[in-house]
Amino acid sequence: MRLLPGCIAACAVVGAFAAFACEPPPSPSGPFATVAAIHRSHCGACHTRVDPGTRTRAQLAAALPHHHNRVHMTDAEWDAMLEYLATPPRSVADASP
C-alpha cells in the first residue's frame, strides 16, 4: 500500500497538466473579439475545438458549411470566424489595438 500516495501524486500532476492543455486560447480584443467569444463559448461542445492557425483556409472553408445548420451566425460572423481560425495565433494576438 506504500504505492498509493505516489500514485495519487502522479495523478494530480497529470491532471494539472491536462487542465492547462484544455484551456481555451487567450481572448483577443480588437477585430476578432466577438468571433473569439463565440469560438470560446460554442466551438468544442460537439468536437475538439480547432484553435486559430491549426487548419488551412481551404480546410476551414470546406468544414465550416457543415456547421451552418446547427450554429446560427450571420454571414459576416461566418466570414470573421473563417478569418479568425485561418490566422496564425501570433497574428490574432497582434490584431489587438
TIDRENLUM-546973 format. One record per atom (N, C-alpha, C): atom name; residue in three letters; x, y negated, z negated. Coordinates in nm, 4 decimals, decimal comma, always signed. Atoms other than C-alpha are relative to their C-alpha. Example, Ala and Ser with C-alpha at 12.3 -4.5 7.8 and 13.67 -1.06 7.14 Angstrom:
2
- N:ALA:+0,0890:+0,1190:+0,0000
- CA:ALA:+1,2300:+0,4500:-0,7800
- C:ALA:+0,0900:-0,1200:+0,0000
- N:SER:-0,0820:+0,1190:+0,0060
- CA:SER:+1,3670:+0,1060:-0,7140
- C:SER:-0,0770:-0,1090:-0,0730
REM end
This chain:
97
- N:MET:+0,0799:+0,1200:+0,0000
- CA:MET:+0,0000:+0,0000:+0,0000
- C:MET:+0,0844:-0,1267:+0,0000
- N:ARG:-0,0857:+0,1183:-0,0013
- CA:ARG:+0,3013:-0,2318:-0,0037
- C:ARG:-0,0029:-0,0686:+0,1350
- N:LEU:+0,0060:+0,0606:-0,1324
- CA:LEU:+0,2492:-0,2951:+0,3693
- C:LEU:-0,1159:-0,0977:+0,0145
- N:LEU:+0,1197:+0,0820:-0,0125
- CA:LEU:-0,0888:-0,4617:+0,3153
- C:LEU:+0,0298:-0,1501:-0,0051
- N:PRO:-0,0279:+0,1439:+0,0000
- CA:PRO:+0,0455:-0,8070:+0,2125
- C:PRO:+0,0734:-0,0463:+0,1262
- N:GLY:-0,0732:+0,0348:-0,1228
- CA:GLY:+0,2830:-0,8062:+0,5107
- C:GLY:-0,0920:-0,0047:+0,1207
- N:CYS:+0,0969:-0,0010:-0,1108
- CA:CYS:+0,0020:-0,7150:+0,7499
- C:CYS:-0,0907:-0,1211:-0,0052
- N:ILE:+0,0868:+0,1177:+0,0154
- CA:ILE:-0,2180:-0,9888:+0,6091
- C:ILE:+0,0748:-0,1257:+0,0435
- N:ALA:-0,0793:+0,1168:-0,0380
- CA:ALA:+0,0600:-1,2446:+0,6518
- C:ALA:+0,0202:-0,0044:+0,1514
- N:ALA:-0,0192:-0,0049:-0,1452
- CA:ALA:+0,1287:-1,1290:+1,0083
- C:ALA:-0,1283:-0,0387:+0,0728
- N:CYS:+0,1285:+0,0358:-0,0622
- CA:CYS:-0,2410:-1,1547:+1,0961
- C:CYS:-0,0278:-0,1491:-0,0125
- N:ALA:+0,0208:+0,1434:+0,0196
- CA:ALA:-0,2539:-1,5051:+0,9504
- C:ALA:+0,0840:-0,0808:+0,0978
- N:VAL:-0,0884:+0,0705:-0,0939
- CA:VAL:+0,0431:-1,6158:+1,1631
- C:VAL:-0,0539:+0,0114:+0,1423
- N:VAL:+0,0550:-0,0195:-0,1345
- CA:VAL:-0,1039:-1,4638:+1,4808
- C:VAL:-0,1276:-0,0803:+0,0163
- N:GLY:+0,1244:+0,0780:-0,0061
- CA:GLY:-0,4409:-1,6220:+1,4031
- C:GLY:+0,0262:-0,1489:+0,0140
- N:ALA:-0,0333:+0,1432:-0,0100
- CA:ALA:-0,2815:-1,9633:+1,3576
- C:ALA:+0,0462:-0,0353:+0,1403
- N:PHE:-0,0438:+0,0258:-0,1373
- CA:PHE:-0,1069:-1,9404:+1,6945
- C:PHE:-0,1164:+0,0082:+0,0977
- N:ALA:+0,1161:-0,0150:-0,0888
- CA:ALA:-0,4274:-1,8225:+1,8619
- C:ALA:-0,0905:-0,1219:-0,0096
- N:ALA:+0,0850:+0,1183:+0,0168
- CA:ALA:-0,6183:-2,1176:+1,7167
- C:ALA:+0,0561:-0,1178:+0,0781
- N:PHE:-0,0595:+0,1104:-0,0749
- CA:PHE:-0,3712:-2,3644:+1,8670
- C:PHE:-0,0112:+0,0226:+0,1501
- N:ALA:+0,0075:-0,0312:-0,1423
- CA:ALA:-0,3782:-2,1874:+2,2045
- C:ALA:-0,1405:-0,0201:+0,0548
- N:CYS:+0,1383:+0,0108:-0,0447
- CA:CYS:-0,7583:-2,2120:+2,2195
- C:CYS:-0,0551:-0,1406:-0,0065
- N:GLU:+0,0490:+0,1366:+0,0093
- CA:GLU:-0,7849:-2,5825:+2,1552
- C:GLU:-0,0170:-0,0590:+0,1389
- N:PRO:+0,0186:+0,0635:-0,1302
- CA:PRO:-0,9241:-2,7881:+2,4441
- C:PRO:+0,1118:-0,0981:+0,0282
- N:PRO:-0,1031:+0,0969:-0,0328
- CA:PRO:-0,6887:-3,0169:+2,6325
- C:PRO:-0,0327:-0,1352:-0,0615
- N:PRO:+0,0267:+0,1304:+0,0586
- CA:PRO:-0,6471:-3,3677:+2,4927
- C:PRO:-0,0991:-0,0784:+0,0843
- N:SER:+0,1044:+0,0782:-0,0648
- CA:SER:-0,9253:-3,6064:+2,5749
- C:SER:+0,0585:-0,1278:+0,0600
- N:PRO:-0,0504:+0,1238:-0,0587
- CA:PRO:-0,8152:-3,8699:+2,8259
- C:PRO:-0,1040:-0,1102:-0,0089
- N:SER:+0,0915:+0,1131:-0,0114
- CA:SER:-0,9628:-4,2137:+2,8362
- C:SER:+0,0131:-0,0476:+0,1438
- N:GLY:-0,0115:+0,0513:-0,1359
- CA:GLY:-0,9983:-4,4223:+3,1492
- C:GLY:-0,0942:+0,0705:+0,0955
- N:PRO:+0,0905:-0,0491:-0,1030
- CA:PRO:-1,1405:-4,2861:+3,4735
- C:PRO:-0,0496:+0,1437:-0,0209
- N:PHE:+0,0406:-0,1390:+0,0206
- CA:PHE:-1,1611:-3,9244:+3,3533
- C:PHE:-0,0738:+0,0224:-0,1322
- N:ALA:+0,0560:-0,0172:+0,1343
- CA:ALA:-1,3142:-3,9891:+3,0087
- C:ALA:-0,1344:+0,0718:+0,0011
- N:THR:+0,1332:-0,0593:-0,0008
- CA:THR:-1,6746:-3,8985:+3,0952
- C:THR:+0,0049:+0,1450:+0,0443
- N:VAL:-0,0050:-0,1368:-0,0514
- CA:VAL:-1,5974:-3,5903:+3,3012
- C:VAL:+0,0841:+0,0901:-0,0914
- N:ALA:-0,0787:-0,0792:+0,0955
- CA:ALA:-1,3348:-3,4765:+3,0477
- C:ALA:-0,0870:+0,0415:-0,1180
- N:ALA:+0,0912:-0,0340:+0,1091
- CA:ALA:-1,6033:-3,4881:+2,7775
- C:ALA:-0,0953:+0,1119:+0,0428
- N:ILE:+0,0855:-0,1065:-0,0533
- CA:ILE:-1,8337:-3,2763:+2,9965
- C:ILE:+0,0795:+0,1309:+0,0051
- N:HIS:-0,0871:-0,1175:-0,0109
- CA:HIS:-1,5446:-3,0363:+3,0615
- C:HIS:+0,0223:+0,0641:-0,1364
- N:ARG:-0,0259:-0,0514:+0,1351
- CA:ARG:-1,4640:-3,0024:+2,6898
- C:ARG:-0,1244:+0,0623:-0,0620
- N:SER:+0,1192:-0,0466:+0,0696
- CA:SER:-1,8241:-2,9550:+2,5791
- C:SER:-0,0721:+0,1146:+0,0703
- N:HIS:+0,0775:-0,1006:-0,0721
- CA:HIS:-1,9591:-2,7269:+2,8538
- C:HIS:+0,0834:+0,1075:+0,0693
- N:CYS:-0,0797:-0,0990:-0,0734
- CA:CYS:-1,6867:-2,5573:+3,0569
- C:CYS:+0,0659:+0,0941:-0,0990
- N:GLY:-0,0548:-0,1002:+0,0886
- CA:GLY:-1,5735:-2,2371:+2,8988
- C:GLY:-0,1064:+0,0682:-0,0840
- N:ALA:+0,1076:-0,0662:+0,0740
- CA:ALA:-1,9115:-2,1498:+2,7469
- C:ALA:-0,0309:+0,1369:+0,0612
- N:CYS:+0,0309:-0,1258:-0,0695
- CA:CYS:-1,9594:-1,8752:+3,0091
- C:CYS:+0,1260:+0,0730:+0,0469
- N:HIS:-0,1246:-0,0570:-0,0517
- CA:HIS:-1,5958:-1,8125:+3,1108
- C:HIS:+0,1163:-0,0731:-0,0634
- N:THR:-0,1187:+0,0684:+0,0503
- CA:THR:-1,2412:-1,9097:+3,0246
- C:THR:+0,0096:-0,1369:+0,0655
- N:ARG:-0,0075:+0,1371:-0,0508
- CA:ARG:-1,2057:-2,2843:+3,0595
- C:ARG:+0,1214:-0,0154:+0,0915
- N:VAL:-0,1069:+0,0306:-0,0947
- CA:VAL:-0,9968:-2,3952:+3,3583
- C:VAL:+0,0558:-0,1370:-0,0374
- N:ASP:-0,0618:+0,1257:+0,0388
- CA:ASP:-0,7523:-2,6628:+3,2477
- C:ASP:+0,0443:-0,0787:+0,1230
- N:PRO:-0,0444:+0,0831:-0,1123
- CA:PRO:-0,6572:-2,9569:+3,4706
- C:PRO:+0,1363:+0,0434:+0,0521
- N:GLY:-0,1270:-0,0304:-0,0638
- CA:GLY:-0,3818:-2,8795:+3,7189
- C:GLY:+0,0326:+0,1474:+0,0132
- N:THR:-0,0304:-0,1433:-0,0054
- CA:THR:-0,4074:-2,4998:+3,6928
- C:THR:-0,0558:+0,0677:+0,1244
- N:ARG:+0,0565:-0,0532:-0,1244
- CA:ARG:-0,6003:-2,4489:+4,0203
- C:ARG:+0,0208:-0,1038:+0,1100
- N:THR:-0,0138:+0,0924:-0,1126
- CA:THR:-0,5566:-2,5976:+4,3656
- C:THR:-0,1359:-0,0639:+0,0294
- N:ARG:+0,1233:+0,0675:-0,0405
- CA:ARG:-0,8120:-2,8389:+4,5071
- C:ARG:-0,0873:+0,0947:+0,0822
- N:ALA:+0,0758:-0,0941:-0,0830
- CA:ALA:-0,9147:-2,5697:+4,7596
- C:ALA:-0,0673:+0,1073:-0,0860
- N:GLN:+0,0589:-0,0997:+0,0897
- CA:GLN:-0,9705:-2,3105:+4,4847
- C:GLN:-0,1181:-0,0590:-0,0764
- N:LEU:+0,1067:+0,0660:+0,0755
- CA:LEU:-1,1782:-2,5568:+4,2857
- C:LEU:-0,1199:-0,0310:+0,0892
- N:ALA:+0,1087:+0,0330:-0,0927
- CA:ALA:-1,3795:-2,6696:+4,5883
- C:ALA:-0,0806:+0,1252:+0,0359
- N:ALA:+0,0702:-0,1251:-0,0292
- CA:ALA:-1,4658:-2,3044:+4,6554
- C:ALA:-0,0792:+0,0492:-0,1211
- N:ALA:+0,0638:-0,0534:+0,1209
- CA:ALA:-1,5589:-2,2255:+4,2926
- C:ALA:-0,1105:-0,0890:-0,0560
- N:LEU:+0,0960:+0,0888:+0,0646
- CA:LEU:-1,7495:-2,5336:+4,1788
- C:LEU:-0,1433:+0,0108:+0,0531
- N:PRO:+0,1395:-0,0110:-0,0463
- CA:PRO:-2,0544:-2,4909:+4,4066
- C:PRO:-0,0782:+0,1131:-0,0673
- N:HIS:+0,0676:-0,1096:+0,0692
- CA:HIS:-2,1333:-2,1656:+4,2238
- C:HIS:-0,0622:-0,0461:-0,1320
- N:HIS:+0,0476:+0,0503:+0,1286
- CA:HIS:-2,1971:-2,3746:+3,9121
- C:HIS:-0,1140:-0,1011:+0,0144
- N:HIS:+0,0991:+0,1065:-0,0203
- CA:HIS:-2,4386:-2,6279:+4,0660
- C:HIS:-0,1388:+0,0372:-0,0512
- N:ASN:+0,1327:-0,0390:+0,0466
- CA:ASN:-2,7498:-2,4258:+3,9769
- C:ASN:-0,0107:+0,0017:-0,1523
- N:ARG:+0,0023:-0,0099:+0,1461
- CA:ARG:-2,6509:-2,3906:+3,6109
- C:ARG:+0,0374:-0,1307:-0,0686
- N:VAL:-0,0504:+0,1229:+0,0602
- CA:VAL:-2,4785:-2,7205:+3,5444
- C:VAL:-0,0558:-0,1181:+0,0786
- N:HIS:+0,0672:+0,1111:-0,0686
- CA:HIS:-2,6808:-3,0280:+3,6245
- C:HIS:+0,0798:-0,1291:-0,0177
- N:MET:-0,0783:+0,1231:-0,0042
- CA:MET:-2,4489:-3,3135:+3,7162
- C:MET:-0,0298:-0,0682:+0,1325
- N:THR:+0,0178:+0,0738:-0,1240
- CA:THR:-2,4713:-3,5843:+3,9771
- C:THR:+0,1118:+0,0355:+0,0971
- N:ASP:-0,1062:-0,0229:-0,0986
- CA:ASP:-2,2728:-3,5620:+4,2994
- C:ASP:+0,1274:-0,0733:-0,0398
- N:ALA:-0,1175:+0,0773:+0,0439
- CA:ALA:-2,0433:-3,8321:+4,1620
- C:ALA:+0,0722:+0,0713:-0,1141
- N:GLU:-0,0623:-0,0738:+0,1103
- CA:GLU:-1,9842:-3,6263:+3,8450
- C:GLU:+0,0713:+0,1252:+0,0508
- N:TRP:-0,0672:-0,1168:-0,0577
- CA:TRP:-1,9054:-3,3157:+4,0531
- C:TRP:+0,1295:-0,0414:+0,0694
- N:ASP:-0,1217:+0,0504:-0,0661
- CA:ASP:-1,6584:-3,5196:+4,2610
- C:ASP:+0,1069:-0,0339:-0,1034
- N:ALA:-0,0943:+0,0365:+0,1059
- CA:ALA:-1,4992:-3,6539:+3,9414
- C:ALA:+0,0571:+0,1255:-0,0670
- N:MET:-0,0469:-0,1246:+0,0610
- CA:MET:-1,4793:-3,3006:+3,7947
- C:MET:+0,1055:+0,0662:+0,0888
- N:LEU:-0,0980:-0,0562:-0,0938
- CA:LEU:-1,3014:-3,1766:+4,1068
- C:LEU:+0,1310:-0,0770:-0,0083
- N:GLU:-0,1207:+0,0834:+0,0088
- CA:GLU:-1,0584:-3,4691:+4,0899
- C:GLU:+0,0732:+0,0234:-0,1325
- N:TYR:-0,0571:-0,0217:+0,1334
- CA:TYR:-1,0037:-3,4190:+3,7154
- C:TYR:+0,0726:+0,1343:-0,0081
- N:LEU:-0,0590:-0,1330:+0,0101
- CA:LEU:-0,9377:-3,0453:+3,7441
- C:LEU:+0,1156:+0,0217:+0,0973
- N:ALA:-0,1067:-0,0153:-0,0991
- CA:ALA:-0,7155:-3,0804:+4,0524
- C:ALA:+0,1223:-0,0847:-0,0337
- N:THR:-0,1085:+0,0896:+0,0371
- CA:THR:-0,4962:-3,3409:+3,8825
- C:THR:+0,0914:+0,0681:-0,1016
- N:PRO:-0,0931:-0,0592:+0,0975
- CA:PRO:-0,1802:-3,2154:+3,7060
- C:PRO:-0,0190:-0,0637:-0,1381
- N:PRO:+0,0271:+0,0500:+0,1345
- CA:PRO:-0,2090:-3,2542:+3,3247
- C:PRO:+0,0700:-0,1317:-0,0319
- N:ARG:-0,0720:+0,1254:+0,0291
- CA:ARG:+0,0567:-3,5272:+3,3021
- C:ARG:-0,0679:-0,1188:+0,0679
- N:SER:+0,0673:+0,1072:-0,0724
- CA:SER:-0,1280:-3,7331:+3,5636
- C:SER:-0,1319:-0,0376:-0,0666
- N:VAL:+0,1248:+0,0288:+0,0719
- CA:VAL:-0,4536:-3,7000:+3,3676
- C:VAL:+0,0294:-0,0894:-0,1177
- N:ALA:-0,0382:+0,0816:+0,1146
- CA:ALA:-0,2801:-3,8416:+3,0605
- C:ALA:+0,0430:-0,1392:+0,0451
- N:ASP:-0,0468:+0,1286:-0,0500
- CA:ASP:-0,1233:-4,1172:+3,2706
- C:ASP:-0,1144:-0,0875:+0,0513
- N:ALA:+0,1135:+0,0757:-0,0521
- CA:ALA:-0,4679:-4,2223:+3,4011
- C:ALA:-0,0647:-0,0866:-0,1070
- N:SER:+0,0552:+0,0819:+0,1072
- CA:SER:-0,5472:-4,3738:+3,0611
- C:SER:+0,0469:-0,1433:+0,0160
- N:PRO:-0,0400:+0,1407:-0,0152
- CA:PRO:-0,5473:-4,7538:+3,0599
- C:PRO:+0,1054:-0,0415:-0,1004
REM end
